[in-house]
Amino acid sequence: MAKRVIAHLDCDAFYVSVELLRRPELVGLPVIVSGSGPRAVVTTASYEARKFGVGSAMATAEARRRCPQAVLIPPDFPAYREASRAVWELVRAELPVVQQLGLDEAYADLSSLERPLPALRELLARVKAETGIQISAGIAPNRLVAKIASDLGKPAGFVAIGREDCARRLADRSPRIVPGIGPKTAARLAEMGYPTLGSLQEAPVEELQERFGTNYGRDLHRRAHLHDETPVSASTGPAKSRSNETTFDTDIADHAELEAVLRKLAAGLCEGLVKKDVRGRTVRIKVRLDDWTTVTRARTIEQPTNEVEVVTAIAVELLRAYAPPRPVRLLGVGMAAFGERDAPPVRQLALPV
């Protein structure tokens, strides 16, 4: 069996990097890309800001408390999408199999390359020279280790490591360093006597299955040993869904006001669908209440559409049928099932999140 060589490619502080290309006078300063509302959160922080404990998804108010001298820049997603397109077009032109996960990261299967590491180094240097974006790379026998490795060397990292070496290197770290092991699971593992990845590797799979269930217990055991056979699949197909949502600065309880917001969101969604010339059959709404309860409602129709009148009418009907019982924190509308015509329509789906 041929040896697998998998790379995880992650653009360093991507949104900030794009902003600094446009504002070079800010290079070397703590920079935060974030909205400015009372509920805004940090999307990306420069490494200078991270030294003060600022991180992605942190409340912007907390970030400014920790680093009051930081320069706050509102996000410009069209610019980020354009920069992302330029980066990954270069990568796809040189690597045989690339699976893009978002604007700023992707997996690549380098197994078929004769000299994968030199080829990847040369490519990343070219991406940096032509776009100004620095990519950190982790190279390993599987996706799980590659993902961990790309974080180990940031920024401008290039870390190639085997599964067993990586397991030993991380033995004294929290299991949270492994993708798929979150803070709640790590806390429960610590309660069981497994506070580190090394100790978790000694845990009997039967004990993990008894505590976490058969499937997740087995998965935890495999993740502890950094096993992963997930293939890298070229991401060439169309998006499976599109959505438009907003988080309110102040919770909204008035249903008429919510409907007005939903109409605007549906109009924005359909405008994007028309520009992409795509149509879908499943309209869904997403509602997050003030207590963080999140539900979705969806309806599937006979023929694909991107007509704003049709999408809006269905979205409003779904919202009225749900009738949020508490003030709403977040509201969104989405479309899925693009181009599908043969599946039977489903009248309504209740999909709690």
VOVO-777206 format. One line per field, with one value per residue (C-alpha): residue number from 0; x, y, z; residue in three letters. Coordinates in Angstrom, 2 decimals, decimal comma. Layout:
REM VOVO-777206
seq <- c(NUM; ...)
u <- c(X; ...)
v <- c(Y; ...)
w <- c(Z; ...)
type <- c(ALA; ...)
***
This chain:
REM VOVO-777206
seq <- c(0; 1; 2; 3; 4; 5; 6; 7; 8; 9; 10; 11; 12; 13; 14; 15; 16; 17; 18; 19; 20; 21; 22; 23; 24; 25; 26; 27; 28; 29; 30; 31; 32; 33; 34; 35; 36; 37; 38; 39; 40; 41; 42; 43; 44; 45; 46; 47; 48; 49; 50; 51; 52; 53; 54; 55; 56; 57; 58; 59; 60; 61; 62; 63; 64; 65; 66; 67; 68; 69; 70; 71; 72; 73; 74; 75; 76; 77; 78; 79; 80; 81; 82; 83; 84; 85; 86; 87; 88; 89; 90; 91; 92; 93; 94; 95; 96; 97; 98; 99; 100; 101; 102; 103; 104; 105; 106; 107; 108; 109; 110; 111; 112; 113; 114; 115; 116; 117; 118; 119; 120; 121; 122; 123; 124; 125; 126; 127; 128; 129; 130; 131; 132; 133; 134; 135; 136; 137; 138; 139; 140; 141; 142; 143; 144; 145; 146; 147; 148; 149; 150; 151; 152; 153; 154; 155; 156; 157; 158; 159; 160; 161; 162; 163; 164; 165; 166; 167; 168; 169; 170; 171; 172; 173; 174; 175; 176; 177; 178; 179; 180; 181; 182; 183; 184; 185; 186; 187; 188; 189; 190; 191; 192; 193; 194; 195; 196; 197; 198; 199; 200; 201; 202; 203; 204; 205; 206; 207; 208; 209; 210; 211; 212; 213; 214; 215; 216; 217; 218; 219; 220; 221; 222; 223; 224; 225; 226; 227; 228; 229; 230; 231; 232; 233; 234; 235; 236; 237; 238; 239; 240; 241; 242; 243; 244; 245; 246; 247; 248; 249; 250; 251; 252; 253; 254; 255; 256; 257; 258; 259; 260; 261; 262; 263; 264; 265; 266; 267; 268; 269; 270; 271; 272; 273; 274; 275; 276; 277; 278; 279; 280; 281; 282; 283; 284; 285; 286; 287; 288; 289; 290; 291; 292; 293; 294; 295; 296; 297; 298; 299; 300; 301; 302; 303; 304; 305; 306; 307; 308; 309; 310; 311; 312; 313; 314; 315; 316; 317; 318; 319; 320; 321; 322; 323; 324; 325; 326; 327; 328; 329; 330; 331; 332; 333; 334; 335; 336; 337; 338; 339; 340; 341; 342; 343; 344; 345; 346; 347; 348; 349; 350; 351; 352)
u <- c(0,00; 1,37; 2,37; -0,10; 1,20; -1,52; -1,10; -3,27; -2,89; -4,02; -3,67; -2,13; -4,55; -6,25; -8,67; -6,00; -3,48; -5,80; -6,33; -2,60; -1,98; -4,29; -3,01; 0,73; 1,09; -0,60; 1,99; 3,45; 0,50; -2,21; -5,08; -8,54; -11,06; -14,50; -17,87; -18,55; -21,97; -22,46; -22,56; -19,77; -17,10; -13,54; -13,26; -9,45; -6,70; -3,12; -0,41; 0,53; -2,99; -2,93; -0,05; -2,62; -4,91; -7,18; -8,57; -11,18; -14,80; -13,96; -16,41; -15,04; -15,69; -13,45; -10,80; -10,70; -10,44; -7,43; -5,82; -7,18; -4,51; -5,64; -6,76; -10,32; -11,23; -14,72; -14,76; -14,85; -16,00; -16,03; -12,33; -11,64; -13,47; -11,46; -8,18; -9,21; -10,02; -6,56; -4,80; -6,59; -6,50; -2,70; -2,76; -5,15; -3,04; -0,06; -1,44; -3,38; -6,13; -7,24; -10,25; -11,07; -12,82; -13,41; -11,92; -8,63; -7,90; -7,75; -6,42; -4,24; -3,22; 0,43; 0,87; 1,34; 4,10; 7,67; 9,12; 6,11; 7,88; 10,11; 7,18; 4,96; 7,61; 8,06; 4,30; 3,76; 6,60; 4,93; 1,56; 3,21; 5,01; 1,97; -0,81; 0,94; -0,80; 1,32; 0,16; 1,22; 1,42; 1,24; 2,29; 1,53; 0,24; -3,37; -5,67; -5,91; -2,16; -1,75; -4,33; -2,53; 0,87; -0,21; -1,04; 2,25; 4,41; 2,25; 2,85; 4,69; 4,93; 6,04; 5,85; 6,19; 5,61; 4,58; 1,63; 3,63; 6,06; 3,15; 1,45; 4,64; 5,22; 1,72; 1,54; 1,55; -1,00; -4,74; -6,79; -8,40; -5,45; -6,97; -9,71; -13,04; -12,36; -14,08; -13,87; -16,80; -15,41; -11,93; -13,41; -15,19; -11,99; -10,10; -12,72; -12,07; -8,35; -7,26; -6,22; -3,57; -3,41; -0,75; -2,96; -5,93; -3,87; -3,72; -7,50; -9,25; -11,61; -14,30; -14,20; -14,53; -17,45; -19,19; -18,94; -19,42; -21,33; -20,14; -19,40; -18,01; -16,01; -14,36; -13,77; -12,14; -9,81; -8,77; -8,33; -6,18; -3,79; -4,18; -5,60; -7,56; -8,29; -10,49; -9,62; -9,02; -11,76; -11,40; -13,97; -15,27; -19,03; -21,48; -22,36; -24,96; -26,66; -26,55; -27,81; -28,13; -28,45; -28,00; -27,42; -29,32; -27,65; -30,78; -33,11; -36,33; -39,65; -42,02; -43,06; -43,86; -40,37; -38,90; -40,88; -39,55; -35,98; -36,64; -37,91; -34,68; -32,60; -34,55; -34,06; -30,32; -30,20; -32,10; -29,93; -26,92; -28,69; -29,61; -26,04; -24,77; -27,64; -28,58; -31,98; -33,01; -36,03; -35,64; -36,23; -35,29; -35,21; -32,98; -34,08; -31,91; -33,73; -32,34; -31,62; -29,55; -32,15; -31,72; -34,27; -34,68; -37,80; -37,72; -40,06; -39,29; -41,18; -41,70; -39,52; -36,21; -36,49; -34,52; -37,51; -37,57; -41,38; -41,53; -38,64; -39,88; -43,43; -42,26; -39,80; -42,46; -44,93; -42,34; -41,65; -45,35; -45,89; -43,06; -44,09; -40,93; -41,95; -39,12; -37,16; -34,96; -31,20; -30,41; -32,52; -31,56; -32,92; -31,30; -31,75; -30,65; -31,30; -29,89; -30,96; -32,84; -36,16; -37,00; -37,19; -40,69; -41,53; -41,42; -43,99; -42,16; -39,20; -38,47; -34,73; -33,64; -29,94)
v <- c(0,00; 3,40; 5,75; 8,55; 12,11; 14,54; 18,29; 20,68; 24,20; 27,09; 30,78; 32,67; 35,22; 35,36; 38,29; 40,39; 39,45; 40,71; 43,96; 44,50; 44,13; 47,10; 48,98; 48,25; 51,03; 48,67; 45,88; 45,05; 46,52; 44,61; 44,43; 42,95; 42,26; 42,52; 44,19; 46,98; 46,12; 45,20; 41,51; 41,57; 38,88; 38,75; 37,06; 37,22; 38,84; 39,56; 37,68; 40,94; 41,08; 37,40; 38,11; 39,92; 36,89; 38,01; 35,16; 34,31; 34,12; 36,22; 39,01; 42,20; 44,07; 41,60; 41,82; 45,62; 45,32; 43,04; 45,08; 48,66; 49,84; 47,40; 48,73; 47,55; 46,95; 45,95; 42,78; 43,04; 39,61; 40,32; 41,20; 38,03; 35,87; 37,38; 36,84; 33,27; 32,59; 33,80; 31,65; 28,39; 28,76; 28,76; 25,75; 23,73; 24,43; 22,64; 19,95; 16,89; 16,68; 19,70; 19,81; 23,37; 23,70; 27,44; 30,67; 30,08; 26,36; 23,16; 19,62; 18,30; 14,74; 14,78; 11,01; 10,92; 13,55; 12,34; 14,95; 16,24; 18,39; 20,41; 20,82; 22,11; 24,52; 25,94; 26,33; 28,11; 30,51; 31,25; 31,84; 34,26; 36,09; 36,42; 37,03; 38,23; 35,49; 33,23; 29,61; 27,37; 23,69; 20,48; 17,32; 13,88; 10,40; 11,43; 14,44; 14,46; 14,71; 17,16; 19,48; 19,40; 19,88; 23,00; 24,66; 23,64; 25,87; 28,97; 31,52; 30,61; 27,03; 23,99; 20,92; 17,37; 14,71; 11,07; 9,81; 8,16; 11,08; 13,50; 11,41; 11,43; 15,14; 15,98; 13,44; 16,09; 18,32; 18,41; 16,09; 19,29; 19,69; 16,89; 18,05; 16,55; 16,61; 19,66; 21,32; 19,43; 16,07; 17,03; 17,97; 14,63; 12,82; 14,70; 13,61; 10,01; 10,43; 11,24; 14,92; 14,58; 13,02; 10,60; 9,37; 9,08; 6,79; 4,37; 4,37; 1,06; 1,49; -0,36; 2,28; 5,09; 3,31; 2,83; 6,55; 8,06; 5,43; 2,69; 4,80; 7,96; 5,95; 4,04; 7,31; 8,89; 5,91; 6,24; 10,00; 9,62; 7,52; 9,94; 7,34; 8,69; 7,14; 9,93; 10,55; 13,95; 14,55; 17,19; 19,93; 20,56; 20,33; 23,14; 24,35; 22,18; 25,13; 28,90; 31,07; 34,63; 35,39; 38,16; 38,42; 41,30; 43,84; 43,65; 40,64; 41,10; 39,83; 41,57; 39,08; 41,79; 43,19; 39,71; 39,21; 42,48; 41,39; 37,97; 39,58; 41,57; 38,45; 36,50; 39,30; 39,25; 35,47; 35,44; 38,21; 35,97; 32,94; 34,90; 36,13; 32,54; 31,34; 28,59; 27,48; 25,31; 23,37; 23,53; 26,81; 26,89; 29,38; 29,41; 30,97; 31,35; 32,50; 34,64; 31,49; 30,12; 27,52; 27,10; 25,56; 25,35; 24,90; 23,84; 23,19; 21,50; 22,47; 20,77; 22,92; 24,71; 28,46; 31,59; 33,94; 36,31; 36,30; 32,51; 32,19; 35,06; 33,74; 30,29; 31,72; 33,98; 31,07; 28,96; 31,76; 32,31; 28,58; 28,42; 31,65; 32,12; 31,79; 34,01; 37,03; 36,20; 36,66; 35,41; 34,98; 33,43; 32,05; 29,50; 27,47; 23,91; 21,02; 22,95; 21,64; 18,63; 17,97; 14,30; 13,85; 13,96; 17,19; 17,27; 19,61; 20,59; 19,46; 20,37; 20,12; 21,10; 22,07)
w <- c(0,00; -1,03; 1,76; 2,29; 2,38; 3,47; 3,94; 5,86; 4,48; 6,66; 5,77; 8,71; 10,26; 6,89; 7,24; 8,97; 6,29; 3,57; 5,47; 5,99; 2,27; 1,81; 4,87; 5,17; 7,74; 10,25; 9,89; 13,29; 15,21; 17,09; 14,60; 15,13; 12,38; 13,93; 13,82; 16,27; 17,73; 21,39; 20,47; 17,92; 18,10; 16,80; 13,40; 13,24; 15,27; 14,25; 16,09; 17,81; 19,25; 20,18; 22,56; 24,71; 24,78; 21,95; 19,88; 17,29; 18,50; 21,58; 22,34; 20,82; 24,06; 25,91; 23,18; 23,48; 27,26; 26,91; 24,15; 24,18; 21,75; 19,04; 15,67; 14,98; 11,32; 10,12; 8,01; 4,21; 3,08; -0,68; -0,42; 1,58; -0,96; -3,81; -1,97; -1,18; -4,83; -5,89; -3,28; -3,97; -7,74; -7,47; -5,14; -7,32; -10,40; -8,82; -6,51; -7,72; -5,06; -3,02; -0,70; 0,33; 3,70; 3,84; 2,66; 4,46; 4,73; 2,71; 2,70; -0,10; -0,96; -2,01; -2,17; -5,94; -5,99; -6,42; -4,02; -2,05; 0,55; -1,81; -4,21; -1,44; -0,13; -3,61; -4,05; -0,74; -1,56; -4,88; -3,21; -0,78; -3,59; -5,85; -3,33; -0,16; 1,84; 4,04; 4,38; 7,24; 6,34; 8,31; 6,48; 7,89; 7,05; 7,74; 7,96; 11,74; 12,31; 9,41; 10,98; 14,33; 12,66; 10,77; 14,09; 15,73; 13,55; 13,10; 11,78; 8,58; 9,76; 7,78; 10,01; 8,69; 11,34; 11,68; 13,68; 16,46; 16,77; 16,98; 19,68; 21,74; 21,23; 22,44; 25,26; 28,01; 26,29; 26,91; 24,66; 23,36; 21,01; 18,92; 16,52; 17,51; 21,27; 22,70; 26,11; 27,64; 26,56; 27,81; 31,20; 31,46; 30,49; 33,21; 35,74; 34,64; 35,27; 31,72; 31,74; 29,03; 25,60; 26,83; 29,66; 27,30; 25,08; 28,02; 28,54; 27,74; 24,81; 26,80; 29,54; 27,01; 25,33; 28,66; 29,42; 25,97; 24,03; 21,68; 18,61; 20,20; 22,72; 19,89; 18,03; 21,09; 21,41; 17,76; 18,01; 21,12; 19,03; 16,08; 13,70; 10,74; 7,34; 6,02; 2,37; 0,80; -1,75; -4,44; -3,77; -7,26; -6,79; -6,17; -2,70; -0,99; 0,68; 0,98; 3,79; 5,04; 8,75; 11,28; 15,01; 16,63; 18,87; 21,05; 21,24; 19,24; 20,56; 18,14; 15,45; 12,89; 13,26; 12,87; 9,67; 8,28; 8,99; 7,47; 4,25; 3,91; 4,57; 1,96; -0,57; 0,03; -0,24; -3,54; -4,95; -4,40; -5,89; -9,01; -9,46; -9,21; -11,41; -8,95; -7,71; -4,80; -3,60; 0,18; 2,00; 5,67; 8,49; 11,55; 14,83; 17,93; 21,05; 23,86; 25,89; 22,95; 22,01; 18,26; 15,89; 12,15; 10,07; 6,43; 3,52; 0,22; -2,94; -6,31; -8,57; -7,88; -7,47; -6,69; -6,94; -4,00; -3,77; -3,47; -1,01; 1,15; 1,32; 2,44; 4,98; 6,51; 6,70; 8,50; 10,97; 11,64; 12,16; 14,66; 16,42; 18,54; 22,21; 23,45; 22,19; 19,22; 19,21; 15,69; 12,57; 9,25; 5,99; 3,72; 0,56; -0,21; -2,62; -5,58; -8,95; -7,53; -9,24; -8,87; -5,10; -3,63; -1,80; 1,97; 3,43; 6,59; 8,59; 12,18; 12,70; 16,19; 16,42)
type <- c(MET; ALA; LYS; ARG; VAL; ILE; ALA; HIS; LEU; ASP; CYS; ASP; ALA; PHE; TYR; VAL; SER; VAL; GLU; LEU; LEU; ARG; ARG; PRO; GLU; LEU; VAL; GLY; LEU; PRO; VAL; ILE; VAL; SER; GLY; SER; GLY; PRO; ARG; ALA; VAL; VAL; THR; THR; ALA; SER; TYR; GLU; ALA; ARG; LYS; PHE; GLY; VAL; GLY; SER; ALA; MET; ALA; THR; ALA; GLU; ALA; ARG; ARG; ARG; CYS; PRO; GLN; ALA; VAL; LEU; ILE; PRO; PRO; ASP; PHE; PRO; ALA; TYR; ARG; GLU; ALA; SER; ARG; ALA; VAL; TRP; GLU; LEU; VAL; ARG; ALA; GLU; LEU; PRO; VAL; VAL; GLN; GLN; LEU; GLY; LEU; ASP; GLU; ALA; TYR; ALA; ASP; LEU; SER; SER; LEU; GLU; ARG; PRO; LEU; PRO; ALA; LEU; ARG; GLU; LEU; LEU; ALA; ARG; VAL; LYS; ALA; GLU; THR; GLY; ILE; GLN; ILE; SER; ALA; GLY; ILE; ALA; PRO; ASN; ARG; LEU; VAL; ALA; LYS; ILE; ALA; SER; ASP; LEU; GLY; LYS; PRO; ALA; GLY; PHE; VAL; ALA; ILE; GLY; ARG; GLU; ASP; CYS; ALA; ARG; ARG; LEU; ALA; ASP; ARG; SER; PRO; ARG; ILE; VAL; PRO; GLY; ILE; GLY; PRO; LYS; THR; ALA; ALA; ARG; LEU; ALA; GLU; MET; GLY; TYR; PRO; THR; LEU; GLY; SER; LEU; GLN; GLU; ALA; PRO; VAL; GLU; GLU; LEU; GLN; GLU; ARG; PHE; GLY; THR; ASN; TYR; GLY; ARG; ASP; LEU; HIS; ARG; ARG; ALA; HIS; LEU; HIS; ASP; GLU; THR; PRO; VAL; SER; ALA; SER; THR; GLY; PRO; ALA; LYS; SER; ARG; SER; ASN; GLU; THR; THR; PHE; ASP; THR; ASP; ILE; ALA; ASP; HIS; ALA; GLU; LEU; GLU; ALA; VAL; LEU; ARG; LYS; LEU; ALA; ALA; GLY; LEU; CYS; GLU; GLY; LEU; VAL; LYS; LYS; ASP; VAL; ARG; GLY; ARG; THR; VAL; ARG; ILE; LYS; VAL; ARG; LEU; ASP; ASP; TRP; THR; THR; VAL; THR; ARG; ALA; ARG; THR; ILE; GLU; GLN; PRO; THR; ASN; GLU; VAL; GLU; VAL; VAL; THR; ALA; ILE; ALA; VAL; GLU; LEU; LEU; ARG; ALA; TYR; ALA; PRO; PRO; ARG; PRO; VAL; ARG; LEU; LEU; GLY; VAL; GLY; MET; ALA; ALA; PHE; GLY; GLU; ARG; ASP; ALA; PRO; PRO; VAL; ARG; GLN; LEU; ALA; LEU; PRO; VAL)
***
